[in-house]
């Protein structure tokens, strides 16, 4: 199997890396985090690059690219520790293409391509990473429409979104709905998250909603798996940056008159970090390539990928902080922010223990071992 990227994919990656190096340095990121965790100017710059419309079909004004290109982009932006939730724009695009009607796609996809932020709002209290545990309700409004009642938590940059994709139960069936910003019955409470990004609680008290699909379970299963694939790519980018910072520090920090990178015990720890990074990279590729598999295989593959990514993120982040010593936990130095970002990613779309349970639940009686 050929894992080499095409020339077009490499050019896309290089273009995104150039923007990140020039337009999103660490100082700008720190300022955005201090100001609340989302910057409209950055989002406009991403829109100028065409990135929110990366996976939107060309007929609707997008670039018409696929999951491998999205993986390449998110790995490059992961190294920059991007705070803005670009992944949710890609998730919204793909789920609308898979599940929305042609009329709905014609109405909504051009808005995504033009840079309107649409995010998934699915987290509820006491759900414990189970997306199918949904207490938000959709009720008939008596006029042929529906209104939503419920609360969603930790919605990425939710108070800056133009619309939200909201799972809600309608007549005993989980469905996916589109809710517009500014609709009556919508309240938002934004707050910063521990990695510097922004979250919000979305309160729906009779908010009018438009149905995306009644096949909410299938749509949410796809969103979780596609989200894990994008998260995996981003995590690889963060770990790449974390390892590079650690190697640079070991080469410059001196003790007893020599760089501490010359100490064999520390070199072994860096080698273990590199091993974990490459395990994560291979599983990130595996996750993206498995998005086209039948649902049972896809769900098992993405759970496996999230388990390995979680283990790698924890190891690389912890080792980097320890090898940096006291400077590793200061706000002025980048590696601590890398660790926070890796911690946040490990908890997103289900943590490692949750997905370890998912892997175990999908094992056959023989656990993959044949006589």
N, C-alpha and C positions, 0 to 999 in steps of 0.2 A: 504494500500500500504506500502511495506517495504522500508524504506529509509536508512536502515543500510548498511554500506559498507561491502563487503566480506573481508575475511582475506587477500586475495591477494591484494586487493585495499588498505587496511590499511598498508600492508607491503610496497607497492609502495610509499604511502604517507610518511611513516616513513623514507624510504631510501632517498627520495628527501629532507626532512626536515634535515636529518643528514648532507647531502652534503651542504645545504644552511648555516647551523650553522657553519660548519667547513671551507667551501671553499668560502663562499660569505658573509663575515661579512661587517658591515657598512663601515669600513675603506677601504676595497677593492672596494666597490661600489663607494665611493666618489672619489677614485683615478681613476676609470674607467670613471666616469662622467667628471672629470677634463681633462682626456686625449682624450675626444671626444665622449664617450657614447657607445662604443662597444669594447669588448676585445676578440681577437681570442683565447686566452688561456682558457677563460671561456667557449667559444663555444666548444672547444675540450673536456673539462671536461664534458659538457652536452652530447656530442656525446659518450664519454666513458660510460656514464650511459645509453645510448641507447635512450635518450629522443627525439632527432629529428626524430627518426624512430618509435616513440611510436605507431602511428596509421598506419604505413606502414605494409601491409600484410607480414606474415612470408616468403612467397614464394619470396618476393622481398628484404629480408634481414632485415625486421623490426620486431617489437614486436607483431603486429597484434591486438592491443588493441583498445577499443572503446571510445566513448565520455565521459562516466562516469570516466574512468581512466584518460583521458585528463583533466577533471574537477578537479580531485583530485590533479594531478600534478600542475596545474596552481594555485590552491588555496595555495598550499605549497610554490610555488615560488613567489606568490604575497606577502606573508609575508616577503620575503627576498628583495622585490622591485627589482626584476631582470630587468636589462636594455636590455639584448639581446632579440630579437624578436622570441622567441621559438614558440609562437602562430602561426606565419606565416608559420613555417615549417609544423605544423599540418593542417593548412588550405590548404596549397598546396597539401599535401598528400590526404586529403579527397576529394577535388574537382577533382583531377586527377582520383581517383578511381570512382567517380560518372560520369565523363564526358569525359575523355580521352579514346582513343582507346587502345586496349590491347597492341599493339606495342609501343605506347607512354608510357603506364604505365611501360612496361618492360624496356624501355630506361631511364625513369626519376625517378621512385620510388626508385630503388637501390641507386641512387645518394643522394636522400633525407635521406635514411636510413644510408648512410655513412657519413652524416654530412654536405653535401653541403647546404648552405643557399639559399632558394628560397622564395621570398617575393611577396606579392600582391602590385601592383602599380596601384591604381585606382582613387586617389584623383586628381581632376582638379580644376582650378580656376573658381569661380562663380558657382560651382556645388551645394554648400550649402547643403551638406550631401546627395544629390540625386545621387546615383551611376549610375542611368540610363541616366544622362545627360553627354554624352561623346562626346568630340570633336576630340579625337585622331582618325586618319583614317588609314585603311589598304588598300593599293593599290597594284594591280598586278604589278609584276616586269618584266613581259614579258618572264619569264623563268619557269612558273608554280608555282612560290612562291609568297610571299607578303612582302611588306615593310611598316613599320609603321612611321607615322608622327604625332607628338604631344608632349605635356609636361605633366608629372605627378609630383605631389607635395607630400611632406611629406611621402616619401617612407621609411618605417622603416629600418634603417641600410642599405639603398639601395646601398651605395657605397661599402659595404662589401659582397653583395650578389653574388652568382654564376649565378643566372638567376632571371628573373622577370616574373610574370604572369600579363599580361597587357590587359585590355579591350580596344577594338578599333572597330570602325564601318567599316564594309565591305559590300559594295553594299547595303547600307541602313539598314543593320542588325547588331546588337551588337554581337560581337564574343569575345572569350578569346584566347589570344596568349601567346606563350612562347618565350622570348627573352633572348639570351645568353649574359653574360658579355663578353666584349671584341669584340662584333660584330661591324662592321663598322656602323657609323651613330648613335652611342650611346655616350652620354655625361652625366656625373654625377657631381653634386655639393652637397657635404655633409655638414651638419651643426648640432650643438647640439640643442636639444629641451629643453623646459623649465623644464622638470622633470629630466634632465640629460641623457636621452636616445638620440639616433641619428636618424636624418632624412636626406633625400636627395631629390633633384629634378632630375628627369630622363627626359632627352631631347632625343627624338627619331626623327632623321632626315634621313629617309630612312633606318632605321634599319631592317635587315632581321628578319623575325619572322616565327615561326612554329605554325600552328593552333592547339589549344587544343580542342575547340568545337565551332560550329556555334550557339549553344544555349546559347549565352552569357548572356541573361537576367536571365535564370534559374540558370546558374552557379554563376552569381554575387549575385542573391537573396540568394542562399545557402551560399556563402562565407560571406555575411553580417550577416546572422543569426547565422552561426557557429562561426563567430568572436565575436558576442555579447555574446554567451554562454561562450566562453573561457575568454573573458574580465570580465564577471560577476564573474566567479570563481576567477580570479586574484584579482578583487576588494574586494571580501570577505576576501581574505588573507591579503590584505593591511589594510582593516578596522580592522581585528582581531589584527594585530600588533599595529595599531594606538590606539585602545582602551586599549590594555595591557600597552602601554607606558604611557597613560594618567592616568590609575589607579595607576601605580607605582609612577608616579610623585605626585599625590595627597596624596599618603600614606607617602611620604618622605619629601615633602615641608611643612615647618612649618610657621605658622603665629599666633601671640599672644601665642606662646609656645605650640601649638597643631598642628597636621597634618591638612592641609586644607581639606583633605578628610573627616574629621569629620563634616564639615559644611553641613547642610541639603540641602541648595540650590545647592551646587556643586554635592552632591550625586544624586539629582534629575536629573541634567543634564547628569551625567554619565549613569543613568538608561535609559534616552531617547536615548543616543548613543547606548546602548546595544540593545534597541528595534529596532532602525534603522538597526543595523547590522544583527539582526535575520530576519527582513523583507527581507533584501537583500539576506541573505543566502537561505531563502526559495525560492525566485524568481530565484536565480542562479540554484538551483536544478530543478525548474520548466522549466527554459530555456533549460537545457541540456536534460531533459526528453521529451521535445516537439520537439526536432530536428527530430524525426522520424515521426512526424505528417504530414498529407497532407499540401501542401504549404500554402493555405490560413490560416489554423489554426496555422501553424508554424510561419508565418510572424506576425500574431496578437499576439501570445504568446511572441515572442521575443521582439516585440515593448513594450509590457506591462512590461516585465522584465527590459528593458533598462530604462524605466521611473522610476521604483522603485529604480533601482540601482543608477541612477543619483541623485535622491532625497536623498538617504541614503549616498552616497559618499560626497555630498556637506555638509550635516548636520554633519556627523562624522568628516570630515576634519576641518570644521570651528570651531566646539566645541572644538576639541583637541587643536587647535592653541590658542584659547581664554583661555582655562583652564590652558595652560602652561604659559600664559603671554608672556613676552618679549623673553624668551628662545625658544618659539615655532616658531619664524621666523628666527632663526639663522641657518647658514649653518652647524655649528658644531654639531647640534642636529638632531636626526633622524626624529622627528615628522614633521618638516617642509618639509622634503623630502617626507614623506607619503602624506602630503596635496598636494604637487605638482603632485605626481603620480596619486592621485585620480582625480585631476583636469584634467590631461591629458586623463585619461580613460573616464571621463565623455564626452569628446569631440570626442572620437574615435568611428567610425561606427555610427555616428549620435548622436547629443547631446539630452538632455532630452526634450527640446521643440520640436525638430524634431520628436521624437518618440511619444510624446504626440499627435501630429498631425496625426501620423500614426495610433495610437489607435483610435482616433476620427473618422478617415476616414473609419475604418473597423467596426464601430458600426452599428448594425441594426437599423431600424426605431424605434424599441421599446427600443433601448439602453440596451438590456438584461433584460428588465422588462416585465413580462408577466401578463396578466389580471387575 
